[in-house]
Amino acid sequence: MKNIFLSILFISLFMTSCKCSKSSQSNEEILEFSTEQVWQLTHIRENKVSDNGAEPITMQFNPESSAVNGFAGCNRYFGTYTNKVADTPEAGTQGEISFSNVGCTKMMCPDNEMRLEDKFLPMIEKATGYSLTAYTLVFFQKDKEIMRFEKQ
């Protein structure tokens, strides 16, 4: 009986320690932009983005050089960003962000790809805030959501 009790106690402690370890790993994962992470656009101003079989719109950050780049639907884009993490983020990471010097290549593509790109590119420089979790990156203009990305 004593061995059964000790076995149950040991298993309970082991399971609890595993949960804590996983939790701390996911918290570390969501605290900052990562060079390795590619984000895929899913919404512009609450409208779901459909790629219609085309290559998806993406965004990637390089915190060391404060650079941002990705694929805009037809062309590659690039620029710089600055961000300030909020002092008291509640869930994930929240803060202020601004993009500048955003440029892109100038290739022509089918109309549907160009229309989507023409909606997306101006939104980048309108962003004033963001919310970042392990699987979602949302940009805001003041308090209104303007773009939503998911982890690719």
URWO-V509285 format. One line per field, one symbol per residue. phi: phi as a letter, one per 20 degrees, with the letter a starting at -180 (. if undefined). psi: psi as a letter, one per 20 degrees, with the letter a starting at -180 (. if undefined). Layout:
phi = ???
psi = ???
//
This chain:
phi = .ffffffffffffffffffffffffffffdebfcffedddfdbclmefedelnefffcbbdcffdldcbrdeocdecbrcbcccfffcfecmccrebbdblecbfceecggfffffffefgffgfefcbbcccfccccdcdlddfdbcccge
psi = gghgghgggggggggghgggggghghghhjirqqhhppppphqpljppppilirpqprpqqnhhjkqqrapjhgrqrqarqqqopqhmpgpbpqaqqqqrkprrrlqqrqghhhggghhgghhgiipirrppahipopqqodjpphqpqqp.
//
